[in-house]
Amino acid sequence: KLDAWGFVGMGLIIAAFLLARSPSWKSLRRPTPW
C-alpha cells in the first residue's frame, strides 16, 4: 500500500539522519570534511 511505503520511507530517512549525526559514523568516514 501507499501508506506502508510512506512509513518505510520515513523510517529510512530518520535512520539515515541518526546515522549521519552519530560520531561513530563520522569516524567511520574520515575523508569527509564534516
PDB file of N, H, CA, C and O in Angstrom:
ATOM      1  N   LYS A   1       0.835  -1.203   0.000  1.00  0.00           N
ATOM      2  CA  LYS A   1       0.000   0.000   0.000  1.00  0.00           C
ATOM      3  C   LYS A   1       0.876   1.262   0.000  1.00  0.00           C
ATOM      4  O   LYS A   1       2.056   1.225   0.348  1.00  0.00           O
ATOM      5  N   LEU A   2       0.266   2.353  -0.395  1.00  0.00           N
ATOM      6  H   LEU A   2      -0.692   2.383  -0.678  1.00  0.00           H
ATOM      7  CA  LEU A   2       1.000   3.617  -0.426  1.00  0.00           C
ATOM      8  C   LEU A   2       1.390   4.038   0.996  1.00  0.00           C
ATOM      9  O   LEU A   2       2.496   4.530   1.220  1.00  0.00           O
ATOM     10  N   ASP A   3       0.473   3.841   1.956  1.00  0.00           N
ATOM     11  H   ASP A   3      -0.426   3.442   1.774  1.00  0.00           H
ATOM     12  CA  ASP A   3       0.762   4.235   3.333  1.00  0.00           C
ATOM     13  C   ASP A   3       1.955   3.449   3.874  1.00  0.00           C
ATOM     14  O   ASP A   3       2.825   4.013   4.537  1.00  0.00           O
ATOM     15  N   ALA A   4       1.992   2.150   3.590  1.00  0.00           N
ATOM     16  H   ALA A   4       1.285   1.692   3.052  1.00  0.00           H
ATOM     17  CA  ALA A   4       3.094   1.318   4.097  1.00  0.00           C
ATOM     18  C   ALA A   4       4.425   1.802   3.525  1.00  0.00           C
ATOM     19  O   ALA A   4       5.411   1.913   4.254  1.00  0.00           O
ATOM     20  N   TRP A   5       4.455   2.089   2.229  1.00  0.00           N
ATOM     21  H   TRP A   5       3.654   1.999   1.637  1.00  0.00           H
ATOM     22  CA  TRP A   5       5.707   2.554   1.614  1.00  0.00           C
ATOM     23  C   TRP A   5       6.107   3.916   2.175  1.00  0.00           C
ATOM     24  O   TRP A   5       7.293   4.181   2.372  1.00  0.00           O
ATOM     25  N   GLY A   6       5.127   4.778   2.432  1.00  0.00           N
ATOM     26  H   GLY A   6       4.164   4.563   2.272  1.00  0.00           H
ATOM     27  CA  GLY A   6       5.443   6.087   3.003  1.00  0.00           C
ATOM     28  C   GLY A   6       6.045   5.938   4.394  1.00  0.00           C
ATOM     29  O   GLY A   6       6.980   6.653   4.755  1.00  0.00           O
ATOM     30  N   PHE A   7       5.497   4.996   5.177  1.00  0.00           N
ATOM     31  H   PHE A   7       4.737   4.415   4.883  1.00  0.00           H
ATOM     32  CA  PHE A   7       6.019   4.767   6.527  1.00  0.00           C
ATOM     33  C   PHE A   7       7.451   4.251   6.464  1.00  0.00           C
ATOM     34  O   PHE A   7       8.309   4.686   7.232  1.00  0.00           O
ATOM     35  N   VAL A   8       7.705   3.320   5.543  1.00  0.00           N
ATOM     36  H   VAL A   8       7.008   2.966   4.920  1.00  0.00           H
ATOM     37  CA  VAL A   8       9.063   2.770   5.388  1.00  0.00           C
ATOM     38  C   VAL A   8      10.029   3.875   4.949  1.00  0.00           C
ATOM     39  O   VAL A   8      11.160   3.947   5.430  1.00  0.00           O
ATOM     40  N   GLY A   9       9.576   4.731   4.038  1.00  0.00           N
ATOM     41  H   GLY A   9       8.657   4.673   3.647  1.00  0.00           H
ATOM     42  CA  GLY A   9      10.430   5.823   3.569  1.00  0.00           C
ATOM     43  C   GLY A   9      10.785   6.765   4.712  1.00  0.00           C
ATOM     44  O   GLY A   9      11.936   7.183   4.835  1.00  0.00           O
ATOM     45  N   MET A  10       9.806   7.103   5.551  1.00  0.00           N
ATOM     46  H   MET A  10       8.871   6.763   5.451  1.00  0.00           H
ATOM     47  CA  MET A  10      10.083   7.976   6.693  1.00  0.00           C
ATOM     48  C   MET A  10      11.065   7.310   7.644  1.00  0.00           C
ATOM     49  O   MET A  10      11.965   7.965   8.170  1.00  0.00           O
ATOM     50  N   GLY A  11      10.897   6.017   7.865  1.00  0.00           N
ATOM     51  H   GLY A  11      10.166   5.485   7.437  1.00  0.00           H
ATOM     52  CA  GLY A  11      11.808   5.283   8.758  1.00  0.00           C
ATOM     53  C   GLY A  11      13.232   5.320   8.226  1.00  0.00           C
ATOM     54  O   GLY A  11      14.182   5.506   8.987  1.00  0.00           O
ATOM     55  N   LEU A  12      13.378   5.143   6.915  1.00  0.00           N
ATOM     56  H   LEU A  12      12.606   4.992   6.297  1.00  0.00           H
ATOM     57  CA  LEU A  12      14.726   5.165   6.315  1.00  0.00           C
ATOM     58  C   LEU A  12      15.344   6.553   6.451  1.00  0.00           C
ATOM     59  O   LEU A  12      16.539   6.678   6.721  1.00  0.00           O
ATOM     60  N   ILE A  13      14.538   7.590   6.266  1.00  0.00           N
ATOM     61  H   ILE A  13      13.568   7.488   6.046  1.00  0.00           H
ATOM     62  CA  ILE A  13      15.057   8.958   6.376  1.00  0.00           C
ATOM     63  C   ILE A  13      15.512   9.231   7.808  1.00  0.00           C
ATOM     64  O   ILE A  13      16.574   9.815   8.024  1.00  0.00           O
ATOM     65  N   ILE A  14      14.706   8.808   8.790  1.00  0.00           N
ATOM     66  H   ILE A  14      13.844   8.333   8.615  1.00  0.00           H
ATOM     67  CA  ILE A  14      15.062   9.021  10.201  1.00  0.00           C
ATOM     68  C   ILE A  14      16.326   8.239  10.541  1.00  0.00           C
ATOM     69  O   ILE A  14      17.211   8.754  11.225  1.00  0.00           O
ATOM     70  N   ALA A  15      16.413   6.986  10.062  1.00  0.00           N
ATOM     71  H   ALA A  15      15.694   6.568   9.507  1.00  0.00           H
ATOM     72  CA  ALA A  15      17.597   6.160  10.341  1.00  0.00           C
ATOM     73  C   ALA A  15      18.839   6.809   9.730  1.00  0.00           C
ATOM     74  O   ALA A  15      19.891   6.859  10.367  1.00  0.00           O
ATOM     75  N   ALA A  16      18.719   7.307   8.498  1.00  0.00           N
ATOM     76  H   ALA A  16      17.865   7.266   7.980  1.00  0.00           H
ATOM     77  CA  ALA A  16      19.866   7.950   7.845  1.00  0.00           C
ATOM     78  C   ALA A  16      20.265   9.212   8.612  1.00  0.00           C
ATOM     79  O   ALA A  16      21.453   9.499   8.752  1.00  0.00           O
ATOM     80  N   PHE A  17      19.279   9.969   9.110  1.00  0.00           N
ATOM     81  H   PHE A  17      18.313   9.736   8.996  1.00  0.00           H
ATOM     82  CA  PHE A  17      19.569  11.192   9.866  1.00  0.00           C
ATOM     83  C   PHE A  17      20.319  10.867  11.155  1.00  0.00           C
ATOM     84  O   PHE A  17      21.289  11.540  11.503  1.00  0.00           O
ATOM     85  N   LEU A  18      19.856   9.816  11.869  1.00  0.00           N
ATOM     86  H   LEU A  18      19.068   9.270  11.585  1.00  0.00           H
ATOM     87  CA  LEU A  18      20.522   9.426  13.115  1.00  0.00           C
ATOM     88  C   LEU A  18      21.930   8.921  12.835  1.00  0.00           C
ATOM     89  O   LEU A  18      22.856   9.215  13.592  1.00  0.00           O
ATOM     90  N   LEU A  19      22.100   8.165  11.755  1.00  0.00           N
ATOM     91  H   LEU A  19      21.348   7.926  11.140  1.00  0.00           H
ATOM     92  CA  LEU A  19      23.437   7.646  11.410  1.00  0.00           C
ATOM     93  C   LEU A  19      24.370   8.804  11.067  1.00  0.00           C
ATOM     94  O   LEU A  19      25.541   8.789  11.446  1.00  0.00           O
ATOM     95  N   ALA A  20      23.859   9.804  10.353  1.00  0.00           N
ATOM     96  H   ALA A  20      22.908   9.816  10.045  1.00  0.00           H
ATOM     97  CA  ALA A  20      24.695  10.944   9.966  1.00  0.00           C
ATOM     98  C   ALA A  20      25.106  11.744  11.199  1.00  0.00           C
ATOM     99  O   ALA A  20      26.184  12.339  11.207  1.00  0.00           O
ATOM    100  N   ARG A  21      24.272  11.773  12.241  1.00  0.00           N
ATOM    101  H   ARG A  21      23.396  11.290  12.234  1.00  0.00           H
ATOM    102  CA  ARG A  21      24.585  12.550  13.448  1.00  0.00           C
ATOM    103  C   ARG A  21      25.500  11.800  14.398  1.00  0.00           C
ATOM    104  O   ARG A  21      26.194  12.422  15.203  1.00  0.00           O
ATOM    105  N   SER A  22      25.516  10.458  14.321  1.00  0.00           N
ATOM    106  H   SER A  22      24.952   9.953  13.668  1.00  0.00           H
ATOM    107  CA  SER A  22      26.319   9.672  15.266  1.00  0.00           C
ATOM    108  C   SER A  22      27.813   9.891  15.025  1.00  0.00           C
ATOM    109  O   SER A  22      28.247   9.891  13.873  1.00  0.00           O
ATOM    110  N   PRO A  23      28.607  10.076  16.076  1.00  0.00           N
ATOM    111  CA  PRO A  23      30.063  10.284  15.934  1.00  0.00           C
ATOM    112  C   PRO A  23      30.760   9.069  15.337  1.00  0.00           C
ATOM    113  O   PRO A  23      31.767   9.215  14.643  1.00  0.00           O
ATOM    114  N   SER A  24      30.238   7.867  15.599  1.00  0.00           N
ATOM    115  H   SER A  24      29.420   7.749  16.162  1.00  0.00           H
ATOM    116  CA  SER A  24      30.868   6.652  15.067  1.00  0.00           C
ATOM    117  C   SER A  24      30.824   6.677  13.540  1.00  0.00           C
ATOM    118  O   SER A  24      31.753   6.201  12.888  1.00  0.00           O
ATOM    119  N   TRP A  25      29.750   7.231  12.962  1.00  0.00           N
ATOM    120  H   TRP A  25      28.995   7.618  13.492  1.00  0.00           H
ATOM    121  CA  TRP A  25      29.647   7.323  11.502  1.00  0.00           C
ATOM    122  C   TRP A  25      30.700   8.298  10.971  1.00  0.00           C
ATOM    123  O   TRP A  25      31.276   8.070   9.907  1.00  0.00           O
ATOM    124  N   LYS A  26      30.955   9.394  11.716  1.00  0.00           N
ATOM    125  H   LYS A  26      30.487   9.579  12.580  1.00  0.00           H
ATOM    126  CA  LYS A  26      31.971  10.364  11.288  1.00  0.00           C
ATOM    127  C   LYS A  26      33.354   9.720  11.332  1.00  0.00           C
ATOM    128  O   LYS A  26      34.148   9.904  10.410  1.00  0.00           O
ATOM    129  N   SER A  27      33.649   8.971  12.386  1.00  0.00           N
ATOM    130  H   SER A  27      33.004   8.822  13.135  1.00  0.00           H
ATOM    131  CA  SER A  27      34.961   8.326  12.499  1.00  0.00           C
ATOM    132  C   SER A  27      35.093   7.239  11.439  1.00  0.00           C
ATOM    133  O   SER A  27      36.197   6.913  11.004  1.00  0.00           O
ATOM    134  N   LEU A  28      33.942   6.676  11.023  1.00  0.00           N
ATOM    135  H   LEU A  28      33.045   6.941  11.376  1.00  0.00           H
ATOM    136  CA  LEU A  28      33.980   5.612  10.012  1.00  0.00           C
ATOM    137  C   LEU A  28      34.411   6.203   8.663  1.00  0.00           C
ATOM    138  O   LEU A  28      35.179   5.586   7.924  1.00  0.00           O
ATOM    139  N   ARG A  29      33.909   7.398   8.354  1.00  0.00           N
ATOM    140  H   ARG A  29      33.285   7.899   8.954  1.00  0.00           H
ATOM    141  CA  ARG A  29      34.262   8.043   7.076  1.00  0.00           C
ATOM    142  C   ARG A  29      35.165   9.239   7.349  1.00  0.00           C
ATOM    143  O   ARG A  29      34.679  10.359   7.503  1.00  0.00           O
ATOM    144  N   ARG A  30      36.462   9.012   7.409  1.00  0.00           N
ATOM    145  H   ARG A  30      36.857   8.102   7.283  1.00  0.00           H
ATOM    146  CA  ARG A  30      37.388  10.104   7.722  1.00  0.00           C
ATOM    147  C   ARG A  30      37.547  11.105   6.572  1.00  0.00           C
ATOM    148  O   ARG A  30      37.653  12.302   6.841  1.00  0.00           O
ATOM    149  N   PRO A  31      37.571  10.672   5.298  1.00  0.00           N
ATOM    150  CA  PRO A  31      37.804  11.624   4.191  1.00  0.00           C
ATOM    151  C   PRO A  31      36.791  12.772   4.141  1.00  0.00           C
ATOM    152  O   PRO A  31      37.110  13.843   3.625  1.00  0.00           O
ATOM    153  N   THR A  32      35.586  12.573   4.662  1.00  0.00           N
ATOM    154  H   THR A  32      35.327  11.703   5.082  1.00  0.00           H
ATOM    155  CA  THR A  32      34.568  13.631   4.591  1.00  0.00           C
ATOM    156  C   THR A  32      34.951  14.797   5.499  1.00  0.00           C
ATOM    157  O   THR A  32      35.332  14.567   6.647  1.00  0.00           O
ATOM    158  N   PRO A  33      34.862  16.047   5.019  1.00  0.00           N
ATOM    159  CA  PRO A  33      35.234  17.229   5.822  1.00  0.00           C
ATOM    160  C   PRO A  33      34.361  17.393   7.055  1.00  0.00           C
ATOM    161  O   PRO A  33      34.822  17.866   8.093  1.00  0.00           O
ATOM    162  N   TRP A  34      33.067  16.990   6.933  1.00  0.00           N
ATOM    163  H   TRP A  34      32.693  16.605   6.089  1.00  0.00           H
ATOM    164  CA  TRP A  34      32.181  17.136   8.095  1.00  0.00           C
ATOM    165  C   TRP A  34      31.926  15.793   8.713  1.00  0.00           C
ATOM    166  O   TRP A  34      31.203  15.698   9.705  1.00  0.00           O
TER     167      TRP A  34
END
